[in-house]
Amino acid sequence: MDTIGILGAGAMGSGIAQVAAAHGHNVIVCDNLTPALSKSGKNIQACLKTLVDKGKISDADAYSLYSRIRYTDHMSDFKDCSLVIEAIVEDVEPKQIAFKSLEAILGNDTIIASNTSSLSISAMGAPLKHPERILGIHFFNPAPLMRLVEIIPAIQTHQKYIEQARALIDSWGKTTVLAQDTPGFIVNRVARPYYGEALRILEEGIADPATVDWAMRELGGFRMGPFELMDFIGNDINYTVTEQVFTAFYYDPRYKPSLIQKRLMDAHYFGRKSGRGFYDYTEGAVQPEPLRDETLGRTILQRILVMLINEAAEAANLRIASRDDIELAMTQGVNYPKGLLRWADEIGIRQVVDTLDALHNVYLDPRYRCSPLLRRMAAEGKTFF
């Protein structure tokens, strides 16, 4: 695959372009907004300068890499590409329109991929004459740094294109996992309780954001607590993904969005990028201190952790992905300190089931229903590893 096309010059498209060019490909980045193309070029140049300054690449390497990237506002320039990765607005209809336009330009064996984080790949391929060469290739932000890439075949995708795409992305030094075409795939599905249960704890007045974040960082070993992570991602983005997953799963209470986060989004309190979210990021702002109560902290950690384990177990139960791919996805995609299924073994499957049942008995809310897989394993004394 000599030439790779990237449709969309935003942060994700630019990052993917940099990765492809770093591995020797000629790359064509297309966007119908000229300012986006200019910004993409400047951002990649800034990234390369940082790498040069840190001694990770030479000036010659940076120049060579950047020279392999070409910018255009004409999709017809993709005609000789072997793979085109779409990274435009997160909405199925514009993606379908883009894919139909691509199909008219590209050769019959060119792979058409979407970088969507949660939308249906099968729906994107539905209008195409040759949907067998469409699939999801989901990078995580920032693409040059994050190792994990989810490969998501549509129900129409031919096996040879899955193998070709996975081999290519593996050759870029990435770790690929294979996921079913279901809402949120692996990471954005399994990670939902990290945010959702933290928000529920806040709504109930059990603990404030600083205390929840402290518990998950200091007691759980997570790199960022859920509230600081939502502010880092952007409450607009995080809420929208939650809402998409909730709607796509026929309003399953496990994925129910939070009104607290919705109001932050309504007020444009997006987090770091807007200067205000769950925390105040304006200059001179004093950050709140957590209540360093270990008993409370352990309760918070246990409640969020068993919900994450339950979601990972249900993904395995429904064959969304293999056991090992689920573990890889959560440790390398969102940098969890341990794989959730191994963590379940450490805690004890029976303890996880009993904690979920206790929550369900208090709330009588189906969000706390225990995965049948966990219940069977507890009854049979089995472990994941």
N, C-alpha and C positions, 0 to 999 in steps of 0.2 A: 504494500500500500504506500505508494510514493507521495501522493497528495491527499491531505485531509482538509475537508471543508468545515468551517464553524459558522453556523447561522446565529447571529446575535453577538454583539460586541460589548456586552455588559461584563460584570465581574466574573461570572462563571465562564462565559465564552472566552474571555481574555485568558483566564487561567488555564483552560483546556488547550487553547492555542499555544501557550507557552510550553506546556508539557509535551505536546506533539512535536513542536519545533526542537525542543531539547533532545528529542530522540531521533533527530535526523530527517524528519518529514518536512516537505514543503507544505505550508499551511495558508489557506485562503480564509480570511475572516470577512463575512458579509453582514452589513447592517444598512437599513434604509435611512438611518439617521447619521449624517456626516459628523456631527459633534461626538456621537458615540464612538465612531471609528477613531477620531483624533484622540479622545480620552483613553481608549483602549491602548493605542500605541504608546502614549505617555506613561500609562500605568505599567505596561510591560517593561519599558525602558527603565523606569524607576526600580522595579523589582530586580532587573538584571544588574543595575548599578549597586544595589544593596548586596547582591551575591558577590560581585567583584570586590567591593569594599571589605567584605568578610573573608575574602580569600578563597571562596568556594569555587569560583570559576575565573578564568583569565579574561582580560579585555578582548582578546581575539575570539574566545569562545562566545562571549556575550554578543559581539558584533556578528559572528557567524549565525548564531541562533536567531537574532532579530532579523537578519537579512533573508531568512527563510519564510518570514511571515509577510503576506501581502494583504492589503485592505481594499475592499471594493463595496460599492452599493448596488452591484448587479449580480443577482443570483445566477445568471447564465454562466458566470465565471467558474461555477462549480462543475462544469460539464465533464471534466477529466478526473474528478475526484473518485477515490475508491471507497471513501467513507465520508458522510456528512453528519455532523452532530449538531442538533438544534438546541439552542439555549436562549429561547425568547420568552415572552410573557407566559406565566403559569396559568394557561387557560386552554382547554382542549380545542375549542373552535379555531382560534388563530393557528394553532399547531397543525390542525387538519388542512387548513388552507395552504400553509407553508409546505406541507408534505406533498400535497397534490401538485403544487408548482415545481417542487424538486423532482417529482417523478417524471414530469414532462421534459426535464433537462438532462437527468442522469441516465447512465447506462443501466441495463436490466440487472446487473450484478452488483451495483453500488449499494452498500449498506446505508440505510437511513436510520439514524438513532436520535432519541430524545434524551435530554439531560433532566427531564422532569423528576421531581422528588416524590411525587405521590399520585400523579394522574394516570389514567388507564392507557397503556400502550396499545391495547387491542382497539380501543375507540379511535385512536389516532390513525391506525392503519385501515380502519373500515372503509374509507372512501377510495382507497388506492386500488389500482389494477393489479399490482404485485405486492400485496401486503406481507408476503413471506420473507421479505428482506428488511422489515422494520423491527426494532427492538429498543429497549431502554438501556442507556449507558449513563448511570447516575454517579457523577463525581460529587465530592463534598468540598465545601469552601473553607480555605483557599485550595484550589485544585493542585497547584504545584507542591503543596506541603502535605496534604491529606492523602494517605496511602490507599484508603478503601475506595473501591468502585463497585456499585451494585450493577449486575447484568440482569436485565429483566426481559425475557422473551414474551411477546404477545402470543395469544393462542394460534395466530396465523404464522408465526415465525418458523422458518425452516432450520433444522438442526445445524446445517453447515454454516449458516450466518452466525449462529450463537457461538460456535467453535472458533470461527474466524475472528469475531469481535473480542472474545475472551482472550485468545492467544495474543492479539495485538495489544490490548490494554495490559496484560501481564508483562509483555515485552517492554512496556514503559516503566517498569519497576513498581507497578501498582499491585495491590492485593484485591483480587476479584472474588465476589460471592454471587451465587445464583439465587434469584428470588422469583417467586410467582408474581404474576401481574395482579396484585391485590393492593388496595389503598395503603399508601405509605411504605410499601415493599417491606424491608426488614427494619431499618433504623428508624424511620419516621413513624412506624407503627409501634415498635417495641418501646421506644423512648417516650411515648406520650404520657405515661403515668409519672415520669420524672417531673413534668410540668404540672399535669392535671392534679395529682395528689398533693403537691406542694401548694397549689392554689386553693385546694379544698381546705387544707390545714389553716391557711391564711383567712379564708372566708369564715371559718368557725372560730377564729380568735384564739386558736391553740398556740400559735407562735407567729412572730412577725418575720418578714423576709430575711432580716439579718441573722436571726436565730436559726431559721431553717437552713440558710446557706452555710452557716457555721457548722451545724450538725452534719450536713452531707459532705463538707470538705474535711473537717477535722476528725470526725468519727467514722465516716464512710470511705474516705480516701478519694472522693471525686475531685477533679481538678477545679471545677466551678460548681457553686450551688445553683439550684434551679432558677432563682430569681435573677442572680447576676448573669446567668447564661441566657435567660429570656431577654434581658436588656442588651446583651452582647449580640444575639441573633437579630433582635428587633422585635418588639411586641407585635408589630403589624404582620411580619412574616410568620412568627411563631403562632399567633392566633389564627391566621389564614390557613396554615397547614392543619392545625387542629380542627378547624371548621370543615375543611375539605375531607379529612379522614372521618369525622363524625357523620357528615352527610353521606359519604360513600358507603359507610357501614350501616345505612338505614337507621341512623340516629341511635346507635348502640350507646347506652349510658357510660360505658367504659371510656369513651372518647369525648364526652360532653365538654364543650368549651366553658370558660369562666367569664362571668359578667365583669369581674374586676379587671381582667385583662382586656376585655372588649372596651370598657370605659377608658382605659389608658390609651388604647388605639384610637378611639373616637377623639380624645383630647390631643392626639399627636404626641403623646408621651411614649415614643417608640423605644427609648433606652439611650444607649451611648451616642448614637448618631444624631439624636435630637436634643441631647443634653439633659433629658429627664425621662425616667421610666419608673421602675420600682424604687430606684435610687436617684438622687440628684447628682448630676455630673458637671454642674456649672462650677466655674472657678471659685475656690474658697469654700465650697459646700462641705459641711461636716457630715461624715457618714455615721449612721446609727451603729451603736455597739450591740452585739448579740447578747442574749441572756445565756451565759455559759453554764447552763444546768445540765449535767451529764445525763440524769434520768430522763428529763424532757427530750434531750438530744437523741438518746437511744430510742425513745418512742417514735420520734419523727423519722429517724433513719429506718427503723424496722417497718413502719407503715409504708413509706415510699418504696423501700426495697422489695417487699413482698409483692407489691403491685407490679413492679418491673419484672420480677421473676415470673409472675403469673402470665404476663403478656408474652414473655419469651417462650414459656412453656406452651401457651396456646398457639403461638406461631409454629412451634415444632409439631404440636398435635394436629394442626390443619395442613401440615406439610408446605408451609409458606417457604421454608428453606430448611436445609439440613441442620442438625445439631451444631456441627462444627462451624458452618457458615454463620449461624446466629451468633455464636461466641465471637468469631472474627469481626463480624459487623459491629458489635457493640463495643469491643475493645479498641478497634482501629478506626471505626467510623465516628464514634463520639467519645473515645478515650476513657471508657469506664475502667475502673481500677481492676476489675475481674470480669470474666465472662459470667453472665447471670445464671446460667445453668450449673456451672461449677460452684457458684456462690450458694445456690440452692442446696447442693450436696453438702457444703460446709455447715450451713445452718441446720440442715435436716429437712427432708421433704415433709415429714409429719409436722414439724414446727411451722413451716410455711403454710400448709393447709389449715392448721388450727388458727393461725393468725388471720388468715383470710376469712374463715368461718366466723371468727369472733367479730370482725368488722361487719360482715354481712348481717349477723344477728343484731348488732346495734342499729345499723342504718336501714336494714331491709331494702337495700339499694342493689340492683343487679350489677352495678359497676364492680362490686366486690365478689362476684361469683367466681368460684374456684375452677380452674381448668380441669376438665375430666382427666387429662393426662397426669396432673399432679395428684389427684385423688386416687387414681389407680396405682400410681407408683408408691404412694404412702401405704396403701392397703397391702401391697405386695412386697414392701420393704426394698424397693429398687432405688437406684441412683442413676443420674445421667452419665456418670463416668465411672 
